[in-house]
Amino acid sequence: CRPIDRPRTPLTITEPPPPTREAIVEAARARLLADGHARLSTRKVADHAGVPVSQLHYHFGSKQGLLLAVLEAENRRLLDRQSRMYSAERPLWQRYEQACDFLEEDLDSGYVRVLQEMIAEGWANPDVGAAVRDLLRGWFSLLTDVAAEAEARFGALGPFTAAEVATLIGTVFVGAEAMILLGFDRDDLPLRSSLRRVGVLIRNLEERGGDGDASPTT
């Protein structure tokens, strides 16, 4: 008689799920902070994420696509945090001071360097430049809303429109970040204290009577 054929149970090898796209983006961000843009390599990113290089090409197409994904992730973090902060029911000068505190946090976390690396890449790379401009447009739009709030409460902002005030504040922060990363410290340029002095001006305006009352208080 013939032996009974028994179904064979296929050998199953359980492997951990592949890292997500977000994990690769985080690895790229970490390598960008460690190596800078000029020395960033897809192989180092792949090693950091624990995936073959082919996975990076599959998800992002190229090194440029990966950089754009890093920029997009940073953009979400920035706008979400800043929007929550500026929408809080607090005096405007306190919100501005928190923005100065965020600068210190972002310098420590490496976010400022990522942004400045992307700005530098955008000078020669049109696609990255367009993505950086989109990021900064969101930032300046938020600042314009805040300046418009101040204009509604305090009246005319001197000779400036709300958009012009927002442009000045935003570009001063970006420029200060670049100078700090370049190595200027407090003994060279009073960058941080200059930024915080603006908060003192805003506080003086608010304490004189925000809603259009410019009479000084005692």
C-alpha positions as a Markdown table, in Angstrom:
| # | Residue | x | y | z |
|---|---|---|---|---|
| 1 | Cys | 0.0 | 0.0 | 0.0 |
| 2 | Arg | 1.0 | 3.5 | -0.6 |
| 3 | Pro | 2.0 | 5.7 | 2.3 |
| 4 | Ile | -0.4 | 8.4 | 3.2 |
| 5 | Asp | 0.7 | 11.8 | 2.0 |
| 6 | Arg | 0.5 | 14.3 | 4.8 |
| 7 | Pro | 0.4 | 18.0 | 4.1 |
| 8 | Arg | 3.6 | 19.6 | 4.9 |
| 9 | Thr | 3.6 | 22.7 | 7.1 |
| 10 | Pro | 5.6 | 25.4 | 5.4 |
| 11 | Leu | 8.5 | 26.7 | 7.4 |
| 12 | Thr | 7.7 | 30.2 | 8.5 |
| 13 | Ile | 10.4 | 32.6 | 9.5 |
| 14 | Thr | 9.2 | 35.4 | 11.6 |
| 15 | Glu | 11.0 | 38.7 | 10.9 |
| 16 | Pro | 10.5 | 42.0 | 12.5 |
| 17 | Pro | 8.5 | 44.4 | 10.3 |
| 18 | Pro | 10.5 | 46.7 | 8.2 |
| 19 | Pro | 11.1 | 50.2 | 9.6 |
| 20 | Thr | 8.5 | 52.7 | 8.6 |
| 21 | Arg | 9.1 | 55.6 | 6.3 |
| 22 | Glu | 9.0 | 57.9 | 9.3 |
| 23 | Ala | 11.8 | 55.9 | 10.9 |
| 24 | Ile | 14.0 | 56.4 | 7.9 |
| 25 | Val | 13.2 | 60.1 | 7.9 |
| 26 | Glu | 14.3 | 60.2 | 11.6 |
| 27 | Ala | 17.5 | 58.4 | 10.7 |
| 28 | Ala | 18.2 | 60.9 | 7.9 |
| 29 | Arg | 17.6 | 63.8 | 10.3 |
| 30 | Ala | 20.0 | 62.3 | 12.9 |
| 31 | Arg | 22.7 | 61.8 | 10.2 |
| 32 | Leu | 22.1 | 65.3 | 8.9 |
| 33 | Leu | 22.8 | 66.7 | 12.4 |
| 34 | Ala | 25.8 | 64.5 | 12.9 |
| 35 | Asp | 27.4 | 64.9 | 9.5 |
| 36 | Gly | 26.0 | 68.0 | 7.9 |
| 37 | His | 24.6 | 68.2 | 4.4 |
| 38 | Ala | 27.9 | 68.0 | 2.5 |
| 39 | Arg | 28.8 | 64.6 | 4.1 |
| 40 | Leu | 25.3 | 63.1 | 4.3 |
| 41 | Ser | 25.2 | 59.8 | 2.5 |
| 42 | Thr | 22.3 | 57.5 | 1.8 |
| 43 | Arg | 24.4 | 54.5 | 3.0 |
| 44 | Lys | 25.0 | 56.1 | 6.4 |
| 45 | Val | 21.3 | 56.8 | 6.7 |
| 46 | Ala | 20.4 | 53.2 | 5.7 |
| 47 | Asp | 22.9 | 51.8 | 8.3 |
| 48 | His | 21.4 | 54.1 | 10.9 |
| 49 | Ala | 17.9 | 53.0 | 10.1 |
| 50 | Gly | 18.9 | 49.3 | 9.8 |
| 51 | Val | 17.7 | 48.9 | 6.2 |
| 52 | Pro | 19.3 | 48.3 | 2.9 |
| 53 | Val | 20.0 | 51.4 | 0.7 |
| 54 | Ser | 17.4 | 50.1 | -1.7 |
| 55 | Gln | 14.7 | 50.9 | 0.8 |
| 56 | Leu | 15.6 | 54.6 | 0.8 |
| 57 | His | 15.4 | 54.6 | -3.0 |
| 58 | Tyr | 12.0 | 52.8 | -2.8 |
| 59 | His | 10.5 | 55.3 | -0.4 |
| 60 | Phe | 12.1 | 58.5 | -1.5 |
| 61 | Gly | 13.6 | 58.0 | -5.0 |
| 62 | Ser | 16.8 | 59.9 | -4.3 |
| 63 | Lys | 18.9 | 61.7 | -1.7 |
| 64 | Gln | 17.1 | 64.9 | -2.7 |
| 65 | Gly | 13.7 | 63.2 | -2.1 |
| 66 | Leu | 14.9 | 62.1 | 1.3 |
| 67 | Leu | 16.0 | 65.6 | 2.2 |
| 68 | Leu | 12.7 | 67.0 | 1.2 |
| 69 | Ala | 10.9 | 64.4 | 3.4 |
| 70 | Val | 13.1 | 65.5 | 6.4 |
| 71 | Leu | 12.2 | 69.1 | 5.6 |
| 72 | Glu | 8.5 | 68.3 | 5.5 |
| 73 | Ala | 8.6 | 66.5 | 8.9 |
| 74 | Glu | 10.4 | 69.5 | 10.5 |
| 75 | Asn | 7.8 | 71.8 | 8.9 |
| 76 | Arg | 5.0 | 70.0 | 10.6 |
| 77 | Arg | 6.7 | 70.1 | 14.0 |
| 78 | Leu | 7.4 | 73.7 | 13.7 |
| 79 | Leu | 4.0 | 74.9 | 12.6 |
| 80 | Asp | 2.1 | 72.7 | 15.0 |
| 81 | Arg | 4.1 | 73.9 | 18.0 |
| 82 | Gln | 4.1 | 77.6 | 17.0 |
| 83 | Ser | 0.4 | 77.6 | 16.2 |
| 84 | Arg | -0.5 | 76.2 | 19.6 |
| 85 | Met | 1.8 | 78.7 | 21.4 |
| 86 | Tyr | 0.5 | 81.7 | 19.6 |
| 87 | Ser | -3.2 | 80.7 | 19.9 |
| 88 | Ala | -2.9 | 80.4 | 23.7 |
| 89 | Glu | -4.8 | 82.9 | 25.9 |
| 90 | Arg | -1.8 | 84.7 | 27.3 |
| 91 | Pro | -0.4 | 88.2 | 26.9 |
| 92 | Leu | 1.4 | 88.7 | 23.6 |
| 93 | Trp | 4.7 | 89.6 | 25.3 |
| 94 | Gln | 4.7 | 86.2 | 27.1 |
| 95 | Arg | 4.1 | 84.4 | 23.9 |
| 96 | Tyr | 6.9 | 86.2 | 22.3 |
| 97 | Glu | 9.2 | 85.4 | 25.2 |
| 98 | Gln | 8.3 | 81.7 | 24.7 |
| 99 | Ala | 9.2 | 82.0 | 21.1 |
| 100 | Cys | 12.7 | 83.1 | 22.3 |
| 101 | Asp | 12.8 | 80.1 | 24.6 |
| 102 | Phe | 11.9 | 77.9 | 21.7 |
| 103 | Leu | 14.9 | 79.2 | 19.9 |
| 104 | Glu | 17.1 | 77.9 | 22.6 |
| 105 | Glu | 15.3 | 74.5 | 22.6 |
| 106 | Asp | 15.7 | 74.3 | 18.8 |
| 107 | Leu | 19.4 | 75.1 | 18.9 |
| 108 | Asp | 19.9 | 72.3 | 21.5 |
| 109 | Ser | 17.7 | 69.8 | 19.6 |
| 110 | Gly | 19.4 | 70.5 | 16.3 |
| 111 | Tyr | 16.3 | 71.7 | 14.5 |
| 112 | Val | 17.9 | 75.1 | 13.7 |
| 113 | Arg | 20.8 | 73.4 | 12.0 |
| 114 | Val | 18.5 | 71.2 | 9.9 |
| 115 | Leu | 16.7 | 74.3 | 8.7 |
| 116 | Gln | 19.8 | 76.2 | 8.0 |
| 117 | Glu | 21.3 | 73.2 | 6.1 |
| 118 | Met | 18.2 | 73.0 | 4.0 |
| 119 | Ile | 18.3 | 76.8 | 3.3 |
| 120 | Ala | 21.9 | 76.4 | 2.1 |
| 121 | Glu | 21.0 | 73.4 | -0.1 |
| 122 | Gly | 18.1 | 75.5 | -1.5 |
| 123 | Trp | 20.4 | 78.1 | -2.9 |
| 124 | Ala | 21.6 | 75.7 | -5.6 |
| 125 | Asn | 18.8 | 73.1 | -5.7 |
| 126 | Pro | 15.5 | 74.6 | -7.0 |
| 127 | Asp | 13.3 | 71.8 | -5.6 |
| 128 | Val | 14.7 | 72.1 | -2.1 |
| 129 | Gly | 14.6 | 75.9 | -2.4 |
| 130 | Ala | 10.9 | 75.7 | -3.2 |
| 131 | Ala | 10.2 | 73.4 | -0.3 |
| 132 | Val | 12.1 | 75.7 | 2.1 |
| 133 | Arg | 10.1 | 78.7 | 0.8 |
| 134 | Asp | 6.9 | 76.8 | 1.5 |
| 135 | Leu | 8.1 | 76.1 | 5.1 |
| 136 | Leu | 9.0 | 79.7 | 5.7 |
| 137 | Arg | 5.7 | 81.0 | 4.1 |
| 138 | Gly | 3.8 | 79.1 | 6.8 |
| 139 | Trp | 6.0 | 80.6 | 9.5 |
| 140 | Phe | 5.6 | 84.2 | 8.1 |
| 141 | Ser | 1.9 | 83.7 | 7.7 |
| 142 | Leu | 1.6 | 82.8 | 11.3 |
| 143 | Leu | 3.7 | 85.8 | 12.4 |
| 144 | Thr | 1.5 | 88.1 | 10.2 |
| 145 | Asp | -1.6 | 86.9 | 12.0 |
| 146 | Val | 0.1 | 87.7 | 15.3 |
| 147 | Ala | 1.2 | 91.1 | 14.1 |
| 148 | Ala | -2.4 | 91.8 | 12.8 |
| 149 | Glu | -3.7 | 90.9 | 16.3 |
| 150 | Ala | -1.3 | 93.5 | 17.8 |
| 151 | Glu | -2.4 | 96.1 | 15.2 |
| 152 | Ala | -6.0 | 95.5 | 16.1 |
| 153 | Arg | -5.3 | 96.0 | 19.8 |
| 154 | Phe | -2.7 | 98.7 | 19.8 |
| 155 | Gly | -3.5 | 100.6 | 16.6 |
| 156 | Ala | -1.0 | 101.5 | 13.8 |
| 157 | Leu | 2.4 | 99.8 | 14.2 |
| 158 | Gly | 4.2 | 103.0 | 13.3 |
| 159 | Pro | 5.0 | 103.2 | 9.6 |
| 160 | Phe | 4.8 | 99.4 | 9.2 |
| 161 | Thr | 2.0 | 97.1 | 8.1 |
| 162 | Ala | 1.4 | 93.8 | 10.0 |
| 163 | Ala | 3.1 | 91.9 | 7.1 |
| 164 | Glu | 6.2 | 94.1 | 7.3 |
| 165 | Val | 6.5 | 93.7 | 11.0 |
| 166 | Ala | 6.2 | 89.9 | 10.6 |
| 167 | Thr | 8.8 | 89.9 | 7.9 |
| 168 | Leu | 11.3 | 91.9 | 10.0 |
| 169 | Ile | 10.8 | 89.6 | 13.1 |
| 170 | Gly | 11.0 | 86.4 | 11.1 |
| 171 | Thr | 14.1 | 87.4 | 9.1 |
| 172 | Val | 15.8 | 88.6 | 12.3 |
| 173 | Phe | 15.3 | 85.2 | 13.9 |
| 174 | Val | 16.6 | 83.4 | 10.8 |
| 175 | Gly | 19.6 | 85.7 | 10.6 |
| 176 | Ala | 20.3 | 85.3 | 14.4 |
| 177 | Glu | 20.1 | 81.5 | 14.0 |
| 178 | Ala | 22.7 | 81.6 | 11.2 |
| 179 | Met | 25.1 | 83.9 | 13.2 |
| 180 | Ile | 24.8 | 81.6 | 16.3 |
| 181 | Leu | 25.5 | 78.5 | 14.3 |
| 182 | Leu | 28.5 | 80.3 | 12.7 |
| 183 | Gly | 30.0 | 80.6 | 16.2 |
| 184 | Phe | 29.2 | 84.1 | 17.3 |
| 185 | Asp | 28.6 | 84.1 | 21.1 |
| 186 | Arg | 27.3 | 86.6 | 23.6 |
| 187 | Asp | 30.6 | 88.4 | 23.7 |
| 188 | Asp | 30.7 | 88.9 | 20.0 |
| 189 | Leu | 27.1 | 90.0 | 19.2 |
| 190 | Pro | 24.2 | 90.3 | 21.7 |
| 191 | Leu | 21.9 | 88.2 | 19.5 |
| 192 | Arg | 19.8 | 86.6 | 22.1 |
| 193 | Ser | 19.4 | 89.7 | 24.3 |
| 194 | Ser | 18.5 | 91.8 | 21.3 |
| 195 | Leu | 15.7 | 89.4 | 20.4 |
| 196 | Arg | 14.4 | 89.4 | 23.9 |
| 197 | Arg | 14.4 | 93.2 | 24.0 |
| 198 | Val | 11.6 | 93.2 | 21.5 |
| 199 | Gly | 9.5 | 91.3 | 24.1 |
| 200 | Val | 10.1 | 94.2 | 26.5 |
| 201 | Leu | 8.7 | 96.7 | 23.9 |
| 202 | Ile | 5.6 | 94.5 | 23.4 |
| 203 | Arg | 5.1 | 94.2 | 27.2 |
| 204 | Asn | 5.3 | 98.0 | 27.5 |
| 205 | Leu | 2.6 | 98.4 | 24.9 |
| 206 | Glu | 0.3 | 95.9 | 26.6 |
| 207 | Glu | 0.8 | 97.3 | 30.1 |
| 208 | Arg | -0.1 | 100.7 | 28.8 |
| 209 | Gly | -3.5 | 99.4 | 27.9 |
| 210 | Gly | -3.8 | 97.0 | 25.1 |
| 211 | Asp | -7.2 | 97.6 | 23.5 |
| 212 | Gly | -6.4 | 101.0 | 22.1 |
| 213 | Asp | -5.8 | 102.8 | 25.4 |
| 214 | Ala | -2.3 | 104.3 | 25.1 |
| 215 | Ser | -2.4 | 106.1 | 28.4 |
| 216 | Pro | 0.4 | 105.0 | 30.7 |
| 217 | Thr | -0.4 | 103.1 | 33.9 |
| 218 | Thr | 1.1 | 103.8 | 37.3 |
